[in-house]
Amino acid sequence: MSLEIEEKLSNSKFSSGCLCRFFKLDENWGLKLYEYQIDRNKAWEKHQKFLKHNLAPEIGRKVDLEAGYGYTCEIVETLCQSGDIYPFGYFSHYDYSDYTYEIWHQRRIEIKTSLKEKFGEMLNDFHKKINKLKLSYCDDHFGNFGLKNGELVAIDFA
């Protein structure tokens, strides 16, 4: 399976966070890939804890590849794409004029407001559940959540 995954990675687009790249393997499964084994292992363990309480997508197996250390997981519908929150990418005020910054900032506020209206109650319920279970989820921006069977789930455990 590792060779099959390596081949798919070479032809795949990916989304990326600070520690992890996510590759779509097929319609149902993807690969979370980390540079360091320790980061993968910590994310894997946290993902399992959340899955135990139906607060995360299904998880597959760990894989060690030339490209890094990963594990497979179920693909769910994300609340937003990173481009939705950061319509011009991560903004540096040195890169754009003040006018462009204002457009970027206004669009970001509009998107976040819309997401809060749409998913705010679900997000509050999610936090109540994890607090009751004594779990923590610190990186809780809208780009790190998805929907599975209509329920909010965490998708970033790095």
N, C-alpha and C positions, 0 to 999 in steps of 0.2 A: 504494500500500500504506500510506503514511503516514496518509492520511485514514481508511482502514479501521482502523488501529491506534488512532488518536485516538478514534474512535467506540467501540471496545471498552473503552478506558480509562475513558471517562466512565460506563460501566455496570458496572465491575468492582470486585470486592474485591481487595485486594492484601496481600501480606506485606511486611514492611519490616525492613531492617537499619539500620546507622548511615548509610551513604551511598547505599543503593540500595533502590528499591521493586521488587517483583516482581509482575507482572500475568500471570495465565493468559489466553492468547489463544484457545487451543482445547485439545483433549485432549493434544496432543503438544508444543505450543510455548508459550513464555511470553516476556515482555519484561522485561528488567532495565533500569530507568529511573533515571538519575542527574540531579542538579541541574546538575552541571558537566561540560562536555565533557572536560576533562582527567581527571576521575575515571573516566568511561566508557571513555576511550581506554586508560588504564592497566589497568583491569579486563579489557577486551577482549584486550589483548596477553597478559596473564597467563593468561586463559582459553584462548587459542590455544595457549600453551606446554604447558599441562596436557593439552589435548585431543590434541595431537600424540603423547602417550604414553598415550592412553586413560584419563586420570585426571580427565576432566571430561565433562559432557554435550556433545552436538553444539552448534555455534554457527551462528547465522544471519547476518544482516547488521546493520550499524549503521543507526540511524535518528535523525534530528534532528526533534524534535517541539516544539510549543508548550509541552508539559508538561515537557520536559527532553530529555536525550540518552540514548539507549538502544541496546540490541542484543537481537536475538531469540536464544533458546536453547531447547534441548530440555528438556522437563519430565521429571524422574526422581523416583522414590520417595524421599522424604526420610527420614532415620533417625528424626527426631522433629519435631514442630511446636514452634514457639517456646513455645506454651502448655504443652507437656509439660515443658519445662525450667523455665519460669517460670510455674507454674500460676496465679498471681495477677498476672501481668505483671511488669514490673521493680519490684522491691520497694523501698520506702522505709520504713525503720522508723518514720518519723514518721506514716505513713498507717494503721498497724494496731497493734493491741494486741500485747503480748509473746506472748500465747497464739497469735494468728494468725500471727505471725512464726515461731514454733516449728513450727506446722503446715506453713507454706510451706517452711521450711527442711528439715524432715523429708521432705516429699514430693519436693523437689528432689533430695535425697540418694538416695532410693529410685529415682527415675527414672534418675539418672546411674549408679548402681550396676548397674541392669538393663541399661542401654545398654553399659556397659563389659563386662559378662558376655557380652552378645550380639555386640558388634562390636569388642571390644578387640583381638583378634588381627588383624582386618582393618585396624584403624587403625594398629597397629604395622607391618604389611606396607606400608601406604600410605606411612608415614613413611620406611621403608627405601628404597622406590622413589624418592621425591622427593629424599632425601639422595644417593642414587647418581647421580641426574640433575642434582644441584646446583640444584634448585628449592626455593623456600621457600613455606611455607603457615603463616602465623602465627596466624590466627584459627580455630583448629582445634577448636572445640567441636562437640558432636554435631549442633547445629542447622545446621551448615555442610557437612554431608555427605549424600550420597544414594547410592542403589544403581542401577546400570545393568547389566542382564544379570547380576545377582548380584555385581557388582564394586563396590567402594567408589569413589566419585568426589567430588571437591570441587565445591561449588556456589556459593561466595562468593569473589569475587576482588577485592573492594574493599579 
